[in-house]
């Protein structure tokens, strides 16, 4: 990215710090004087020592403390994992785009063992509002323990989570996860090894909105709204109606970050952000702050940022994207 953000295109970057020098460019070394050749006796002594080390290493195993342990696969049948997908269905996507996103998720889930004592998948979508504010749109799927109903609700049933369009209210998405989805007894269980919240988004927040003189300096001016009344008072929306933003006086991206922080304070989970960058160079990957520097403290150990595009999504989901179950969560 142009702002110097360090992340892997079409790949995963961990919050854990890499070994020193992992990102460093190798420095040129000064030329040294050539060493004198070793005598035959010295060569035989060194060779014998290497053989002993090799045999010892094979027998006892050589530990490398600078290397992190390999990730624990989430595909093990003995793991109890709950995986919630939060899907942006705003107007920057098309109906076909949204269907491809859902199909890619369903194809990815085929690798897991569904069951009440294994993996459960759930999902809901959001745009201008969330499933609680738009109850007639059937935009949520509680955790499923069988693949068939999961696939049916996601991609087969034409009334199962259809595309709605609209604006992008990230805060409303996390509010729904906190206040409704995880409060539902159907989405809870006594024993669990891993819980993932995977947020799939392709743009920055446009909602919640409320006129704020601090955020938009200038007397009686509303930003970017042609139908705006020029005398809207602070604390109202662009049409002069009472503001419904629960996070006011902050709004848009800041409100979304506040809502994520509140969800994390209530529910323990590993957060995966699947940022779908567009060809115009969207900065959606920084929606929750730069992943490497983590300025808002929203990312924790075990979180991941996965950057892809609509054109690469299906390939990336099938060949690159994965979940790491090494970091356990509390119920």
Backbone torsions as a table, in degrees:
resi	resn	phi	psi	omega
1	UNK	NA	156.9	-173.4
2	UNK	-69.9	-20.1	-178.8
3	UNK	-89.0	7.7	176.9
4	UNK	88.0	8.3	179.5
5	UNK	-61.8	134.9	179.9
6	UNK	-99.7	114.5	173.0
7	UNK	-156.8	167.7	-177.4
8	UNK	-97.6	122.4	174.1
9	UNK	-62.3	133.3	179.9
10	UNK	52.7	38.9	-179.8
11	UNK	-153.5	-172.1	-174.2
12	UNK	-117.5	137.3	177.7
13	UNK	-122.4	127.2	-177.0
14	UNK	-86.9	155.3	175.0
15	UNK	-74.5	-21.1	-179.8
16	UNK	-68.5	138.8	-175.8
17	UNK	-70.2	135.9	178.7
18	UNK	-73.8	165.3	177.0
19	UNK	-58.5	149.4	-179.2
20	UNK	-54.1	131.9	178.9
21	UNK	88.5	-1.2	-177.3
22	UNK	-60.9	-37.8	179.9
23	UNK	-98.2	-0.3	-175.7
24	UNK	-77.0	149.4	174.0
25	UNK	-85.6	134.2	-178.5
26	UNK	-61.5	135.3	179.0
27	UNK	-88.8	148.1	177.8
28	UNK	-71.9	136.4	-179.9
29	UNK	-97.2	147.8	177.4
30	UNK	-70.9	145.4	178.1
31	UNK	-68.3	132.4	178.6
32	UNK	-105.7	156.4	177.7
33	UNK	-67.1	141.8	-179.8
34	UNK	-64.5	140.9	-179.7
35	UNK	-83.9	158.2	176.9
36	UNK	-71.5	141.1	179.8
37	UNK	-62.2	146.6	179.9
38	UNK	-75.9	150.8	177.0
39	UNK	-75.1	158.7	178.5
40	UNK	-55.7	-38.4	-179.7
41	UNK	-64.5	-41.2	-179.3
42	UNK	-65.6	-40.1	179.3
43	UNK	-62.7	-41.5	180.0
44	UNK	-66.0	-37.7	179.4
45	UNK	-64.7	-44.3	179.4
46	UNK	-64.6	-42.7	180.0
47	UNK	-60.9	-43.1	178.9
48	UNK	-61.6	-39.7	179.3
49	UNK	-65.3	-39.2	179.1
50	UNK	-64.9	-38.3	178.0
51	UNK	-62.4	-42.9	179.3
52	UNK	-62.7	-43.3	179.8
53	UNK	-63.9	-39.4	-179.7
54	UNK	-64.1	-45.4	179.9
55	UNK	-64.1	-42.2	179.7
56	UNK	-64.2	-40.6	-179.4
57	UNK	-64.5	-40.8	179.1
58	UNK	-67.2	-39.0	-176.6
59	UNK	-72.4	-47.6	-173.1
60	UNK	-97.0	-22.0	-175.8
61	UNK	87.0	132.6	-180.0
62	UNK	-101.1	122.8	178.6
63	UNK	-92.7	140.1	177.3
64	UNK	-119.4	94.8	-173.9
65	UNK	-63.1	-17.8	-179.1
66	UNK	-83.6	-9.0	179.9
67	UNK	-98.3	131.1	177.9
68	UNK	-69.5	153.9	178.1
69	UNK	-65.9	152.4	179.3
70	UNK	-63.9	148.5	-179.7
71	UNK	-64.5	147.8	177.9
72	UNK	-84.7	120.6	-177.8
73	UNK	-64.1	136.8	177.2
74	UNK	-83.3	1.4	-176.3
75	UNK	-86.6	-3.8	-179.3
76	UNK	-64.9	134.2	-177.9
77	UNK	-64.9	-22.4	-175.5
78	UNK	-83.3	-7.1	-178.1
79	UNK	-89.7	137.4	173.9
80	UNK	-99.6	106.9	-177.2
81	UNK	-124.9	133.8	172.7
82	UNK	-109.2	125.6	-173.7
83	UNK	-124.6	111.6	-179.7
84	UNK	-107.3	126.5	176.3
85	UNK	-102.2	128.2	174.5
86	UNK	-111.2	117.1	-169.0
87	UNK	-112.4	124.9	173.1
88	UNK	-74.8	121.7	177.9
89	UNK	-119.9	33.3	-177.8
90	UNK	-71.4	173.3	-172.7
91	UNK	-69.0	-7.5	176.0
92	UNK	-72.1	-13.7	173.9
93	UNK	-100.2	164.8	172.4
94	UNK	-107.8	170.5	177.4
95	UNK	-58.7	-41.7	-180.0
96	UNK	-68.2	-39.0	177.0
97	UNK	-58.9	-46.6	-176.9
98	UNK	-65.2	-39.6	177.5
99	UNK	-64.0	-39.9	178.9
100	UNK	-64.5	-37.0	176.7
101	UNK	-61.7	-48.5	-179.2
102	UNK	-64.0	-41.1	179.8
103	UNK	-64.3	-38.7	178.5
104	UNK	-63.1	-38.6	179.0
105	UNK	-67.3	-43.3	179.0
106	UNK	-62.5	-44.2	178.6
107	UNK	-61.7	-40.0	177.9
108	UNK	-62.2	-39.4	-175.2
109	UNK	-71.7	-14.6	178.4
110	UNK	-62.2	-21.2	-178.2
111	UNK	-75.5	-12.7	-172.7
112	UNK	-100.5	158.9	174.2
113	UNK	-95.5	110.3	177.9
114	UNK	-75.8	148.3	175.4
115	UNK	163.4	157.6	-179.9
116	UNK	-63.6	-19.7	177.6
117	UNK	-114.0	10.3	177.3
118	UNK	-124.7	-123.8	-174.1
119	UNK	-97.0	139.5	173.2
120	UNK	-124.2	138.0	178.0
121	UNK	-115.0	139.7	174.7
122	UNK	-141.7	166.1	-178.2
123	UNK	-161.2	155.8	164.9
124	UNK	-153.3	158.3	-178.6
125	UNK	-116.0	163.1	-179.5
126	UNK	-151.0	159.8	170.5
127	UNK	-154.9	-105.4	176.9
128	UNK	-64.1	-37.0	177.7
129	UNK	-131.8	-161.8	179.0
130	UNK	-129.5	176.9	-177.4
131	UNK	-57.3	-25.8	179.2
132	UNK	-75.7	-34.1	-179.2
133	UNK	-85.4	-14.9	179.0
134	UNK	-131.9	66.2	-172.1
135	UNK	-65.2	-17.6	-177.0
136	UNK	-84.4	-2.5	-173.4
137	UNK	-97.7	-4.0	175.2
138	UNK	54.5	55.7	-172.0
139	UNK	-101.6	15.5	-178.2
140	UNK	-136.1	153.8	175.4
141	UNK	-133.4	113.8	176.2
142	UNK	-64.9	164.7	-177.1
143	UNK	-54.9	128.4	-179.0
144	UNK	-105.5	139.6	179.3
145	UNK	-103.6	0.7	177.4
146	UNK	-131.8	143.4	-176.9
147	UNK	-68.7	-40.1	-173.6
148	UNK	-57.3	-52.0	178.9
149	UNK	-66.7	-30.6	176.5
150	UNK	-62.9	-48.3	178.9
151	UNK	-64.2	-39.8	-178.3
152	UNK	-63.7	-46.4	-178.3
153	UNK	-69.0	-30.9	-176.5
154	UNK	-80.6	-47.1	-169.0
155	UNK	-131.9	-17.4	-175.6
156	UNK	-93.0	-52.1	-179.9
157	UNK	-66.3	119.0	-178.6
158	UNK	-65.1	-18.2	178.2
159	UNK	-100.7	5.9	179.0
160	UNK	-91.9	105.4	-179.1
161	UNK	50.7	60.7	178.4
162	UNK	-73.4	161.5	179.3
163	UNK	-73.6	134.5	-177.8
164	UNK	-116.2	-29.2	-175.3
165	UNK	75.2	-170.7	-179.6
166	UNK	116.1	-165.5	179.4
167	UNK	-89.0	-172.5	-174.2
168	UNK	-119.4	104.2	-179.4
169	UNK	-112.5	84.3	-177.0
170	UNK	-63.1	-38.9	-179.6
171	UNK	-60.0	-40.2	-179.9
172	UNK	-63.3	-33.8	179.4
173	UNK	-63.5	-49.5	-178.6
174	UNK	-70.5	-30.8	175.1
175	UNK	-61.2	-42.7	-179.6
176	UNK	-65.7	-42.3	179.2
177	UNK	-60.5	-41.2	-177.0
178	UNK	-74.0	-47.7	-169.1
179	UNK	-90.5	-21.9	-174.7
180	UNK	-122.7	-58.9	-170.7
181	UNK	-61.7	-54.1	-176.4
182	UNK	-78.7	-7.8	174.3
183	UNK	-85.6	-15.8	-179.7
184	UNK	-72.8	124.6	178.8
185	UNK	-55.4	-28.1	179.0
186	UNK	-66.3	-19.9	-178.1
187	UNK	-105.5	18.2	177.1
188	UNK	-122.6	156.4	170.4
189	UNK	-157.2	153.2	-169.3
190	UNK	-66.8	-40.5	-177.4
191	UNK	-117.8	133.0	-179.9
192	UNK	-152.4	142.8	177.2
193	UNK	-95.4	-43.0	-175.4
194	UNK	-140.5	145.5	173.8
195	UNK	-135.2	126.4	-179.7
196	UNK	-118.4	137.0	166.6
197	UNK	-115.0	115.0	-177.0
198	UNK	-110.4	110.6	-177.1
199	UNK	-96.8	121.6	-179.1
200	UNK	-110.7	113.9	-177.4
201	UNK	-141.3	150.7	-178.5
202	UNK	-122.9	9.9	-179.0
203	UNK	-163.2	167.7	178.8
204	UNK	-78.7	166.7	-177.5
205	UNK	-72.2	139.1	170.4
206	UNK	-111.1	-14.7	176.5
207	UNK	-135.0	162.0	-1.9
208	UNK	-73.3	151.6	-176.3
209	UNK	-125.4	149.6	172.3
210	UNK	-164.4	139.6	-178.5
211	UNK	-62.1	126.9	-174.4
212	UNK	-139.8	114.5	-176.9
213	UNK	-65.3	-28.3	178.8
214	UNK	-70.8	-43.4	-179.5
215	UNK	-75.8	-31.8	-179.2
216	UNK	-125.9	84.6	-176.7
217	UNK	-62.7	151.3	-178.6
218	UNK	121.7	128.3	-175.1
219	UNK	-69.3	125.2	174.0
220	UNK	54.1	43.7	178.5
221	UNK	-122.5	135.7	176.6
222	UNK	-111.1	131.6	-173.5
223	UNK	-84.0	125.4	167.1
224	UNK	68.7	18.8	-179.7
225	UNK	-120.9	104.0	-176.5
226	UNK	-64.0	-24.8	-179.5
227	UNK	-94.2	15.5	-174.2
228	UNK	-79.4	137.0	173.4
229	UNK	-75.1	127.3	-176.2
230	UNK	-66.5	-8.2	-178.3
231	UNK	-115.5	30.0	179.3
232	UNK	-66.1	125.4	178.8
233	UNK	-77.0	159.8	177.6
234	UNK	-64.4	138.0	-178.2
235	UNK	96.3	7.3	178.3
236	UNK	-125.1	162.8	178.3
237	UNK	-83.9	-176.5	-171.8
238	UNK	-67.9	-16.6	179.0
239	UNK	-102.3	11.0	176.9
240	UNK	83.5	10.9	178.4
241	UNK	-88.4	158.3	178.5
242	UNK	-59.3	136.1	-176.5
243	UNK	-70.8	135.4	178.9
244	UNK	-107.1	13.3	-179.4
245	UNK	-79.7	110.1	-178.6
246	UNK	-68.6	-13.4	-178.9
247	UNK	-101.6	5.9	179.5
248	UNK	-60.1	138.0	20.1
249	UNK	-87.8	0.4	174.2
250	UNK	-88.8	160.7	-174.0
251	UNK	-155.1	177.2	174.8
252	UNK	50.4	-123.1	-175.2
253	UNK	-62.2	-39.3	-179.0
254	UNK	-64.2	-42.3	177.4
255	UNK	-62.2	-38.8	177.7
256	UNK	-62.1	-39.9	178.6
257	UNK	-68.5	-38.1	176.4
258	UNK	-60.5	-44.1	-177.8
259	UNK	-65.9	-39.2	176.9
260	UNK	-63.2	-42.4	179.2
261	UNK	-61.9	-38.7	179.2
262	UNK	-68.7	-38.4	176.7
263	UNK	-63.7	-42.6	-179.2
264	UNK	-67.4	-28.0	178.0
265	UNK	-72.0	-22.0	-176.5
266	UNK	-102.7	-33.2	-175.5
267	UNK	-126.8	133.1	178.2
268	UNK	-89.9	125.8	179.3
269	UNK	-160.2	160.7	169.5
270	UNK	-88.7	130.0	-174.2
271	UNK	-103.1	119.8	175.6
272	UNK	-112.0	125.0	178.8
273	UNK	-107.4	110.8	176.0
274	UNK	-94.6	100.7	-176.7
275	UNK	-91.4	117.1	178.5
276	UNK	-95.5	100.9	-177.9
277	UNK	-80.5	141.7	176.7
278	UNK	-96.7	172.6	-175.1
279	UNK	-69.5	-16.0	-179.9
280	UNK	-82.6	4.4	177.7
281	UNK	81.4	38.6	179.2
282	UNK	-57.4	146.9	178.2
283	UNK	-98.7	30.6	-176.3
284	UNK	-60.2	-27.3	-180.0
285	UNK	-61.9	-20.9	179.0
286	UNK	-99.3	16.7	-177.6
287	UNK	-54.8	-38.2	-179.5
288	UNK	-107.3	21.4	-178.1
289	UNK	98.6	157.3	178.0
290	UNK	-56.4	127.0	-173.5
291	UNK	-66.3	-33.9	-177.8
292	UNK	-74.4	-45.9	-177.5
293	UNK	-87.1	-22.0	175.9
294	UNK	49.3	58.5	-172.2
295	UNK	-65.7	-24.7	-177.6
296	UNK	-101.4	0.8	177.9
297	UNK	66.1	23.9	-177.9
298	UNK	-83.2	-27.5	-179.6
299	UNK	-87.7	142.2	-179.3
300	UNK	-127.6	173.0	177.2
301	UNK	-57.6	131.5	-178.7
302	UNK	98.0	-10.2	178.3
303	UNK	-79.0	159.8	-179.3
304	UNK	-142.5	149.7	169.3
305	UNK	-114.8	125.8	-179.9
306	UNK	-121.6	118.8	-175.7
307	UNK	-107.2	129.4	-179.7
308	UNK	-148.4	-168.2	176.9
309	UNK	-140.2	166.6	179.3
310	UNK	-61.8	-36.0	179.8
311	UNK	-70.6	-29.3	-176.6
312	UNK	-100.3	-5.9	-169.6
313	UNK	-57.2	-50.1	-175.9
314	UNK	-62.5	-42.4	178.1
315	UNK	-65.4	-45.7	-177.0
316	UNK	-63.6	-40.0	179.1
317	UNK	-66.1	-33.0	-177.6
318	UNK	-82.2	-26.5	-170.6
319	UNK	-122.0	-19.3	-173.9
320	UNK	-122.3	-46.2	-174.1
321	UNK	-64.7	138.3	178.0
322	UNK	-155.5	165.4	177.5
323	UNK	-113.4	141.4	-179.9
324	UNK	-109.4	115.1	-177.2
325	UNK	-95.3	19.7	-179.2
326	UNK	-68.2	-33.8	-176.9
327	UNK	-93.6	112.4	-179.1
328	UNK	-80.7	161.3	179.4
329	UNK	-122.7	162.9	175.4
330	UNK	-91.4	147.9	-179.5
331	UNK	-66.4	NA	NA
